[in-house]
Amino acid sequence: MKLTLESTPRTVDINGIPARIWQGQSERGTPVIAFITRVAVREDSGREAHAEFEADLQEHAPPNLEVQAWPARMFIDG
């Protein structure tokens, strides 16, 4: 399966770990939401790739209505 995701400015706490909400779709067009706690560039990618990736991480799409309404109560510290 392939997903296309874009980050949103919204974050939630999942079991004490902050996660950014990403929104997108599968390759067949099914809408998805992902809760990302970590993302990194491979160490051997070079400084330029790291710098570009860090800059890209600062960009956020406006959250869609489903992301805006995602209930924080859905996450239980455990």
TAWO-V581449 format. One record per residue. RES is the residue in one letter. PHI is phi in whole degrees, -180 to 180 (NA if undefined). PSI is psi in whole degrees, 0 to 359 (* if undefined). BURIAL is # if it has 9 or more other ideal C-beta (glycine too) atoms within 8 Angstrom, else .. Layout:
BEGIN
RES_PHI_PSI_BURIAL / RES_PHI_PSI_BURIAL
END
This chain:
BEGIN
M_NA_142_. / K_-119_141_. / L_-123_146_# / T_-111_122_. / L_-126_150_# / E_-135_142_# / S_-75_152_# / T_-119_166_# / P_-77_354_. / R_-83_135_# / T_-126_155_. / V_-135_163_# / D_-103_122_# / I_-118_107_# / N_53_43_. / G_83_3_. / I_-116_124_. / P_-69_137_. / A_-132_134_# / R_-84_141_# / I_-88_126_# / W_-111_146_# / Q_-122_154_# / G_175_210_# / Q_-154_158_# / S_-78_172_# / E_-65_341_. / R_-94_2_. / G_95_7_. / T_-74_124_. / P_-64_139_. / V_-136_158_# / I_-126_136_# / A_-123_144_# / F_-111_104_# / I_-103_123_# / T_-100_334_. / R_-146_144_. / V_-153_139_. / A_-149_160_. / V_-99_142_. / R_-57_142_. / E_-58_325_. / D_-86_15_. / S_-79_342_. / G_98_157_. / R_-62_318_. / E_-63_317_. / A_-63_320_# / H_-63_315_# / A_-64_316_. / E_-63_318_. / F_-64_316_# / E_-60_318_. / A_-65_317_. / D_-62_325_. / L_-65_341_. / Q_-82_347_. / E_-88_137_. / H_-135_140_. / A_-83_152_. / P_-62_133_. / P_-67_139_# / N_-72_174_. / L_-61_323_. / E_-65_319_# / V_-67_318_# / Q_-61_325_. / A_-94_2_. / W_-59_122_# / P_-76_124_. / A_-62_336_. / R_-67_349_. / M_-71_347_. / F_-107_129_# / I_-116_124_. / D_-67_133_. / G_-140_*_.
END
